[in-house]
Amino acid sequence: MQILQAGFNLNGNISSIFYDGFGINSTFFNEWTKDLSNQDVRLPFLILGRPKSSGTLKLASTDPHDLPVQNPKYYTDPNGEDVETLLWGILRLMALPN
Protein backbone atom coordinates (compact mmCIF):
# COMPACT_ATOMS: atom_id res chain seq x y z
CA MET A 1 0.00 0.00 0.00
CA GLN A 2 1.22 3.44 -0.92
CA ILE A 3 -0.14 6.81 0.08
CA LEU A 4 0.28 9.50 -2.53
CA GLN A 5 -0.49 13.02 -1.42
CA ALA A 6 -1.20 15.71 -3.98
CA GLY A 7 -1.25 19.37 -3.05
CA PHE A 8 -2.99 21.98 -5.16
CA ASN A 9 -5.08 25.14 -5.14
CA LEU A 10 -8.72 24.81 -6.18
CA ASN A 11 -8.58 28.08 -8.09
CA GLY A 12 -8.22 27.56 -11.83
CA ASN A 13 -8.60 24.48 -14.00
CA ILE A 14 -7.95 21.84 -11.34
CA SER A 15 -11.62 20.82 -11.50
CA SER A 16 -11.16 19.37 -15.00
CA ILE A 17 -8.70 16.85 -13.55
CA PHE A 18 -11.41 15.60 -11.23
CA TYR A 19 -14.09 15.58 -13.93
CA ASP A 20 -12.02 13.89 -16.62
CA GLY A 21 -9.41 11.99 -14.65
CA PHE A 22 -11.54 10.61 -11.85
CA GLY A 23 -15.01 10.79 -13.35
CA ILE A 24 -16.30 12.97 -10.53
CA ASN A 25 -19.61 14.69 -11.24
CA SER A 26 -19.27 18.49 -11.46
CA THR A 27 -22.26 19.08 -9.15
CA PHE A 28 -20.70 16.85 -6.49
CA PHE A 29 -17.28 18.46 -6.93
CA ASN A 30 -18.67 21.99 -6.62
CA GLU A 31 -20.66 21.12 -3.49
CA TRP A 32 -17.66 19.30 -1.99
CA THR A 33 -15.29 22.22 -2.59
CA LYS A 34 -17.58 25.23 -2.08
CA ASP A 35 -15.84 26.26 1.16
CA LEU A 36 -12.34 25.63 -0.21
CA SER A 37 -12.14 28.04 -3.16
CA ASN A 38 -8.79 29.82 -3.44
CA GLN A 39 -7.29 27.69 -0.68
CA ASP A 40 -4.37 25.30 -0.81
CA VAL A 41 -5.50 21.75 -0.14
CA ARG A 42 -3.95 18.29 -0.11
CA LEU A 43 -5.65 15.15 -1.21
CA PRO A 44 -4.38 11.68 -0.28
CA PHE A 45 -4.69 8.76 -2.68
CA LEU A 46 -4.38 5.16 -1.52
CA ILE A 47 -2.66 2.93 -4.05
CA LEU A 48 -2.92 -0.81 -3.75
CA GLY A 49 0.38 -1.75 -5.38
CA ARG A 50 0.01 -5.52 -5.38
CA PRO A 51 -3.70 -6.35 -5.51
CA LYS A 52 -4.87 -9.92 -5.06
CA SER A 53 -7.68 -9.37 -7.58
CA SER A 54 -6.87 -9.93 -11.22
CA GLY A 55 -8.79 -8.82 -14.26
CA THR A 56 -8.69 -9.56 -17.94
CA LEU A 57 -7.47 -7.81 -21.06
CA LYS A 58 -8.61 -9.27 -24.38
CA LEU A 59 -8.32 -8.27 -27.99
CA ALA A 60 -11.62 -6.97 -29.33
CA SER A 61 -10.80 -8.09 -32.88
CA THR A 62 -7.93 -8.74 -35.22
CA ASP A 63 -7.91 -5.05 -36.19
CA PRO A 64 -4.93 -3.44 -34.39
CA HIS A 65 -6.80 -0.11 -34.22
CA ASP A 66 -9.62 -1.53 -32.11
CA LEU A 67 -9.29 -0.90 -28.40
CA PRO A 68 -8.91 -3.99 -26.22
CA VAL A 69 -11.72 -5.15 -23.96
CA GLN A 70 -10.76 -4.52 -20.33
CA ASN A 71 -12.35 -5.90 -17.19
CA PRO A 72 -10.21 -4.90 -14.19
CA LYS A 73 -12.36 -6.86 -11.69
CA TYR A 74 -11.43 -4.54 -8.85
CA TYR A 75 -11.94 -5.95 -5.34
CA THR A 76 -12.94 -9.44 -6.51
CA ASP A 77 -10.27 -11.49 -4.76
CA PRO A 78 -11.94 -14.45 -3.04
CA ASN A 79 -10.71 -13.65 0.48
CA GLY A 80 -11.49 -9.92 0.34
CA GLU A 81 -7.89 -8.95 1.08
CA ASP A 82 -7.91 -5.96 -1.28
CA VAL A 83 -10.86 -4.35 0.48
CA GLU A 84 -9.39 -5.13 3.91
CA THR A 85 -6.07 -3.58 2.93
CA LEU A 86 -7.71 -0.42 1.63
CA LEU A 87 -9.86 -0.10 4.74
CA TRP A 88 -6.73 -0.47 6.85
CA GLY A 89 -5.13 2.32 4.80
CA ILE A 90 -8.17 4.59 5.25
CA LEU A 91 -8.02 4.11 9.01
CA ARG A 92 -4.32 4.98 8.98
CA LEU A 93 -5.01 8.12 6.93
CA MET A 94 -7.68 9.19 9.39
CA ALA A 95 -5.21 8.77 12.25
CA LEU A 96 -2.66 11.14 10.67
CA PRO A 97 -2.45 14.64 12.13
CA ASN A 98 -3.78 17.48 9.98
N, C-alpha and C positions, 0 to 999 in steps of 0.2 A: 504494500500500500504506500502510495506517495501522496503528499499534500502539496499541491501547487497553489500559490497565492498570487493573485494578480491585483495590482493596484492601478486605479485609474480615476479620472474625474468624469462625472456624469454629464458635464457640459459638452456639447458637440455631437459628433456622430457615433459615439460609443453604442448607442441604442441599436444601430444596424447590426452590430456584432451579435447582440442578443437575439434579434429577430431572425437573422439569416443563419448565424452559426449555431445557435442553440434551439431554434424553433420556438422561442418564447413569444407569446401573443403580445402585441403592442399595448393593448388595454391593460393586461396584467402588469407588464413592465412599467407603464406609466403610473399605475396605482402603487406598485411596490416601491418606486423611487421618488414619489412626489415630494417627500420631505428631505431628499438628498441632493436636490439640484445644486449645481456649482460647488459640491463638496468632494473632497478626495475620499475614496472608499477603497476597501480591499475585499476581494471575493475569493474564498478558498474553494478549490476543486479537489475532490478525492479521486485518485486514479488507482484502479485495481490493476496492477501491473502484470500479474500472473493469474488470470481468472481460471476457475475450474470449469466453467461453462465453455462449450465450443460450438461454433456455428458452422455454416456452410457457405461456400462460394462456388457457384456453378456457371458455366458458360451458357448464355441465353440462346446462342445459335453458333453456326460456323462463321458468321460474319464478324470479322475482328473489330468492326466499328460499333457493334451492339454492346451495351453495357452488361456486365455480368449480373446474375441474380444473387443477391446477398440475403442471408438470414442469419443475423448475429447471435440469435438465441441468448440474449442477455439473461442472466440470473436463472438459468435452467439446470444448473448442476444438481444431480440427484440428492446430495446431502445438504443443499442450501448454504454451502460455505461462502459463496460470493456475497450473498445478502448479509450473512453474519459478519463478514469482514468489513463490509461497508458500514453497517450499523455500529460496529466497534469504532471505526474511524470517525463517524459522526459524533459519537459520545466523546471521543478524544478532542475533536474540534471544539465542542461545546465547553470543555473543561479548560481550554486555553484562555489566558487573560486577554482582555481587549486591548 
